[in-house]
């Protein structure tokens, strides 16, 4: 192993050492002022002078202004949060303003940093970066398809000469699926969108790990491919079923995705260090960017001005990685 491969190994092992962070309860949940505000809001439907239409109920539990479909047009219904969500958000913002005036630092509420909504979008920066990554993935997949089917010669049976064409098509579909649900989840974070986001993430990372093994070890025999892929597919499917039907565990999902992500980067790093492939410099560049993205996901800090946090920067770091991944 040459010096470059050794340096990659050191970086990846360093990132791996952070995969088991300590878990702490959210400090904001126990804040007495926040809890009092939340209790008052759920009873009165107001936070200070701000009141919410959908928090006003009659004695039988029905909205006092009639059914929801008479309150707003259907095309505007998507942006309406429920009473509890609005109370949590505005109590959180009010409490954070108080803490800021007293010189306090932002704290988490219900496991999440205090973000500023924009047009009912919960985390606008992460949504924007996810949408850009989705567009780049689609453009890369389309360029890959045009290159193989219209610019390069085909076999007599009209199939491409590249042995991994089908695998990269599956990768593209999983990547676009993940970035779509990532944008949806960060727009409105509820249990359903979280499950779809987490499941899509682990499906993409798991398949990327399979593709990495098959490509770097040049596995072309179908039986060998099945032997490699079957146990990894079984593991990923079991994990997805666990998340959806047993416990939606964000910490566990993060550790699983990071472990496979680090393994991915390590295998590609070693491959780039020993191969003479003309695209090996792109692999090194991808690995450096991937390592930075992993460290951003590990290193957690409050959102700057209520918009940009480490997770949003992780989304931003994936934009050039998406471009590089389709440029080999």
N, C-alpha and C positions, 0 to 999 in steps of 0.2 A: 504494500500500500504506500503510495507516494505521499509527499508532504501535504498536498492539497486535500487528499482524501482523509488524512489524519485530522486536519483542521476542521473539516466538516463533521467528523465523528465527535470531536470535542464539543462543538457547538450543539449538536443534537443531544448528546448525553447531558449537557448543561440544561437544555430545555426540558428534557425528560425528568430531571430532578425536581422540577416545579409542578409535576402533574398531580400531586396530592396536597392541595392547599388545605389549610384549616378552615372549618366551617363555623361561622358565627351567625347568631340570630340578628335580624335587622334592628338597629338601634332605634330607628324611628317608630317601630311598632309599639315600643314600650314608653314612648314619650307621653307624659300625662296630658300635656296641652293638646297634642295631636289627637289622642284618644277622646278627650272631652269634645273637641271640635267635631270629630267623626260621629259621636253619639248624638250631639245636638243636630247635626245636619240630617241624619237619618230620621230624626223625629220631625224637624221643622222644614226640611228641604232647602235650607239656606246656609250659606257660609258668609258671615258678615252681612253685607247688603246684596249679595248675589244669591238669587234663588233659582231653582231648577224646576222646569215645568213638569217633568216626569217624576218628580219626587212628591208631588201633591196627590194624596189618595183620600178617598172617602172612607167611611167607617167599614164598608164591606170590602175594602182593599182595591177598589177600582179607581182609575184616574178620574179626577173631578171634572176634567174637560172632555170626557168621553173616550172612546177607543183610540188606540195609538194611530190608526189609519186616518182619523179625522183631524189629528193634531198637526201633522206635517205631510207634505207630498212624499210619495214613495222614493223619488230620486234624491230626497234629502235625508231619508231615514237612516242611511248608512253611517252618517256622521254623529248620530245621537248615541251617547253612552247611557248606561243605566244609572239609576239613582246612586247606588253604592259606589260605582266607579267615579262618578262626578264628585261625590262627597270626598272620597279618598284623594282625588287629584287636587281639588281646590283647598282642602285642609292641609295637604302636603305643601302646596305652593305658599299658602299663608304662613305656615310654620317655618318654612325655609326663609321667607322674607324676614321674619322675626329673628331667626338665628343669625342671618347675615348682618342685620343691624347691630347685633350684640357681638359681632366678630367671630361667630361660630362657623365651622366648615360644614358642607353638605353631608348628610347621612342617608342611609338607605331606608326605604319604606317598603315593607312587604317583599323584601329581597331585591328591590330595584332602586337605582339612583333616581333622583327627582329630575325628570326631563320636562321641557317646555313643549306643549302641544302646538302644532301649526295646522290649522284647518282640520282639526280632529285627528291629525296624524300624531301618534304617540312618540315616535322617535324619528323625526324627519330626516336627519343626516343618514342614519342607517338605512332608511327606506330608499333615499336617493342613491346611495352607493350600491345597494342591492339591485336596483333597477339598471344601473350602468353595467354591473357585472352580468346581469341577465342579457342585456343587449349585446355585450361583447361575446358571450358564450354563443348566442344565436348567430352572430356574424361569423365567428370562427367555425362553427359547425357548417354553415352554408358555404363558406369558402373551401372547407375540407371536402364537402360533397361535390362542388363544382370542379375542384382540382382533380379528384379521382375519376369522376364519371365523364368529364367533358374536355379536360386538358391532357390527361395521360392516357396511353393506350390501354385497351381492355383485353381480356382473354377472349378466346373464341366463343365461350359461353356467356359473354357480356358481363362477366364479373371482374372486379378489380384485381390487380396483381398484389396489392398490399394485404398481407395476411391478417391484419388487425383492424380492418375496416369496420366490421360488425361491432367489435368491442368499443371502438371510438364513437360509433353512433349511439350505443347504449349510454356511454359516458356523457355525451352531449345532452341526451334527454334527461338523465338524472341531474346534471348540473343546472340545466334551465329550470327543472322542476324545483330544485332546492332554492335557487335565487328568487323564484316567483313566490314561494311560500315564506321565504325570509322577509321579502318586502311586505307581504300581507301581515305576517306576525308582528313586525315592528310598526305597522300602521295601527293595528289594534290587537293587543296582547290578551287573548282569552284562552281558555283551556283547549279548544279545538284548534286554533291557529298555532298554539305552542306544540301540540302533538304533531301536527303536519310539518312544522318547521324542524323539530328535533328528529322526526323519523326521516325526513328528506335529507337532513345533514348526515346522519349515520349511514344511510343508504349510499349517498355519494362518496363519502370517505371510504366505506367498505369496498365499493366497487373500484374506486381508484387504487386501493391497495392490491386488489386482485389484478387489475390491469398493469400495475407496476411490476408485480412478480412475473406475469406472463411476458411482458415486453422486455424487461432487463435480462431475464434468463432465456429469452428467445424460445418460449414454449409454443410449438406449433401443432403438435399432435393433439387431436381432440380429446383422447382419453386422458392424457396428462393434464390438459386444461381443466377437465371435469374434476380430477383428483385434487387439483390445487384449489379450485373455486368452491367445491361443495362444502367443505368444513367452514370456510369463511362466510359463505352465504347463509349457512345454518346459524352461525353465531350472530350475524347481523339481523337476521329475521327474528331470532329469539330475543335479542335486545329490543327490537322495535315492538314486539308483542308485549314485552315487559313494560315499556314506556306507556303503551296505549291502554293496557288492560290491567296492570297491577299498580305501578307507581310512576308518575311523571317526574323523574328524578333528574333535574338539570345538572347537578354536580356529577352524577355517574355518567350521564351522556357526554359531558364535556371531557371527562377522563378517557372514555372509550374512543371518542373522536380524536383526541390529542395523541393517544397512544398509537393509533393507526396512522395518524398524520406524521408523527415523528419517525415511525418505521418506514413510511413512504419516502420521506426526505433522506433518511439514512441509506436506503437501498439505491436511490437515484444518485446520491452523493458518491457512494462507492463505485457505482457503474461509470459515472463521469470521470472518476479518477483512474480507471484502468482501461477505458475504451479509447479508441481513436476516432470515434464518430464525429463528423464535422459540426454537429449541434451540441457538443458537450459543454461549450461555454454557456449556452443557453440554460443547460441543466444546472450549472453552478450558479448562474444568476437567479434561476427559479428557486434553488435551494436557499440562497441568501434571503430572498424575499419571503419564502415560506417560513424560514426561521424567525424573521422579524414579525411576521403575522402571528406565529404561535406565541411569541413573547408578549405581543400586544394583547392576545386573548387571555394570557395568564396574569399579566399586570393590570390590575383593576384600579381605576381612579375616577373621581366624580366628573360628571360632564361639564365641560367648559361652557359657561354662559347658558347652561341647561340644554346643550345640543350635542357636543362632541365629547365622547368618552372613549376608553380603550377599545370597547367592542365596536364602536362606529369606525375607529381608525383601522381595526382589523378588517372591516368590510371594505374600507378604502384601499388597504394593502392588497386585497384580493383582485382589484381591478387590473393592475399590470400583470399579476400572476395569470389571470384568465387569458390575457392577450398572449403572454409567452407560451402558455400551454398549447395553443393552437398554431404556434409559429415554427414548430420543429420540422 
